[in-house]
Amino acid sequence: MIVLTAVVLRDAMPLDAEVARRDVGPVTVLYEETAEAPSQARSAIVEHGQRIVALAERVPMLPIRYGTTVADDDELLELVGMHVDEWSRRLAQLAGRCELVVHLDLRDVAPRTGPIESGRAYLEARRERLRRHDDAVADVRRVLAPWADESRLLPDGRRLAVLVERTEAAAACEAVATWGDEQPDIAVVVSGPWPPFSFCEEPEQ
């Protein structure tokens, strides 16, 4: 059984004794061979994540979801053949880039002193918070426009991932922090730089 780890551009990294590799056209698939299916224990998943982050600090890469397996080399070649153009194109786009994550948390400037009077008032207050959050996301995208290649709102709806040149990360963080200092109703925190894991897939057209 072959357990897939990640995809990198061919010859992008030296051979690592801890990681097997299979060169296929312009890409290299990193993998492990094992007789048993990958453990679902939390410790195994955490160890895998740490390994992926360490590899991503060395070379642009596309991590493969933990636990993904193929039966043999023929099945591996078939899988790569289906995705090789997409993978090689995306790896080239991620070269030299990192991910920043902007956390946006709305806070009440003037907290209510009593219960909401009606369901309608509650819905209106919720709608206003959603509108303010959408405005904040749009503002952050505008602030980061000089540096951002792409941006994506993460599934929790409170964080915005931004793809930037690694050499420009500090300037981008400073710009967001300056904007955040001017927002009395939003707590703004920027984390990173991280490997650009939120951008492994090409944007939808």
C-alpha positions in Angstrom: 0.0 0.0 0.0 1.2 3.5 -0.9 0.3 6.4 1.4 0.5 9.7 -0.4 2.0 12.7 1.4 2.4 15.6 -1.0 3.3 16.8 -4.5 6.2 19.0 -5.4 7.8 20.2 -8.6 10.3 17.7 -9.9 13.8 18.4 -8.7 12.5 21.1 -6.4 14.1 19.4 -3.3 17.0 17.0 -2.6 16.2 13.4 -1.9 15.1 13.0 1.8 15.9 9.6 3.3 12.7 9.8 5.3 10.5 10.3 2.3 10.1 8.1 -0.8 9.5 9.9 -4.1 8.1 9.1 -7.5 8.9 11.4 -10.4 6.1 11.7 -13.0 6.6 14.3 -15.7 7.1 17.8 -14.2 6.0 16.7 -10.6 7.3 14.5 -7.8 4.9 12.6 -5.5 6.2 12.1 -2.0 4.9 9.0 -0.3 5.4 6.1 2.2 5.0 2.4 1.7 3.2 0.5 4.4 1.5 -2.8 5.0 -1.3 -1.3 7.0 -3.7 1.6 6.5 -2.7 4.9 8.1 -3.6 5.2 11.8 -6.5 7.5 12.6 -5.1 8.2 16.1 -4.8 11.9 16.9 -1.1 11.6 17.5 -0.5 10.1 14.0 -2.5 12.9 12.4 -0.6 15.6 14.4 2.7 14.0 13.5 1.7 14.0 9.8 0.7 17.7 10.0 4.0 18.7 11.6 5.9 16.8 8.9 3.9 18.5 6.1 4.6 22.0 7.6 8.3 21.2 7.9 8.4 20.1 4.3 6.5 23.2 3.2 9.0 25.4 4.7 11.6 24.0 2.4 9.8 23.9 -0.9 6.4 24.8 -2.5 4.1 21.8 -2.1 0.6 20.6 -2.3 -0.2 18.4 0.7 -2.4 15.4 0.1 -5.2 14.7 2.6 -4.0 12.5 5.4 -4.9 8.9 4.9 -5.0 9.0 1.0 -3.7 5.7 -0.4 -3.3 3.9 -3.7 -2.8 0.2 -4.1 0.3 0.2 -6.2 2.5 2.1 -8.7 0.1 1.7 -11.5 -2.7 3.3 -9.6 -0.3 6.1 -8.5 0.6 6.8 -12.1 -3.1 6.9 -13.1 -3.9 9.4 -10.3 -1.0 11.6 -11.2 -2.0 11.5 -14.9 -5.4 12.9 -14.0 -4.0 15.9 -12.2 -0.4 16.5 -13.4 -1.2 19.7 -15.4 -3.2 21.2 -12.6 -0.6 20.3 -10.0 2.4 21.6 -11.9 0.6 24.9 -12.8 -0.4 25.5 -9.2 3.0 24.7 -7.8 4.6 27.3 -10.1 2.0 29.9 -8.9 2.8 29.2 -5.2 6.6 29.5 -5.6 8.0 32.1 -3.3 4.6 32.8 -1.7 3.1 32.3 1.8 -0.2 32.6 3.5 -1.4 35.3 6.0 -4.6 34.8 7.9 -6.6 37.8 9.0 -8.9 37.1 12.0 -11.9 39.5 12.2 -13.9 39.5 15.4 -16.8 41.9 15.8 -17.3 43.3 19.2 -20.1 45.4 20.6 -19.0 49.0 21.1 -22.1 49.7 23.3 -23.4 46.4 24.8 -27.1 46.0 25.3 -28.3 46.5 28.8 -31.5 44.5 28.5 -32.9 41.5 26.6 -33.8 41.8 22.9 -37.4 43.1 22.7 -38.5 40.9 19.8 -37.5 38.3 17.3 -37.5 41.0 14.6 -35.1 43.1 16.6 -32.8 40.1 17.0 -32.8 39.4 13.3 -32.1 43.0 12.4 -29.2 43.1 14.8 -27.8 39.9 13.4 -28.2 41.2 9.8 -26.3 44.4 10.8 -23.4 42.4 12.2 -23.2 40.3 9.1 -23.2 43.4 6.9 -20.5 44.9 9.1 -18.4 41.8 8.8 -18.8 41.7 5.0 -17.7 45.4 4.9 -14.7 44.6 7.0 -13.7 41.7 4.7 -14.0 44.0 1.7 -11.9 46.6 3.5 -9.1 44.1 4.3 -9.1 42.9 0.7 -8.7 46.5 -0.4 -6.0 47.3 2.1 -4.0 44.2 1.0 -4.6 44.7 -2.8 -1.0 45.9 -3.4 0.4 42.6 -2.1 -2.3 40.0 -2.4 -2.2 37.5 -5.3 -5.4 35.9 -4.1 -7.6 35.9 -1.0 -10.1 33.4 0.3 -12.7 33.6 3.1 -12.2 30.5 5.2 -15.1 28.2 6.1 -15.7 29.6 9.5 -16.5 33.0 7.9 -14.3 34.9 10.4 -10.9 34.5 8.8 -9.5 35.7 5.5 -6.6 33.9 4.0 -4.3 36.0 1.8 -1.6 34.8 -0.6 1.4 37.1 -0.7 5.1 37.1 -1.7 7.0 35.9 1.3 9.3 38.9 1.0 6.3 41.2 1.3 4.6 39.5 4.2 5.9 42.0 6.8 4.6 45.0 4.9 1.2 43.4 4.3 0.9 42.6 8.0 1.8 46.1 9.0 -0.8 47.5 6.6 -3.6 45.4 8.1 -2.5 46.2 11.7 -2.7 49.9 10.9 -6.2 49.5 9.4 -7.2 47.4 12.4 -6.1 50.1 14.9 -8.7 52.4 13.2 -11.6 50.0 13.7 -13.3 50.5 17.1 -15.8 47.7 16.6 -13.5 44.9 15.2 -10.6 43.0 16.8 -8.1 42.4 14.1 -5.3 39.8 14.4 -3.0 38.7 11.6 -1.2 35.4 11.9 1.5 33.9 9.7 3.4 33.6 7.5 2.2 30.1 7.0 2.7 27.6 4.1 0.0 28.5 1.6 -2.2 25.5 2.3 -5.5 27.4 1.8 -4.4 28.0 -1.9 -3.5 24.5 -2.9 -6.4 24.3 -5.3 -6.7 26.7 -8.2 -9.4 29.3 -7.8 -12.8 28.5 -9.4 -13.4 30.3 -12.7 
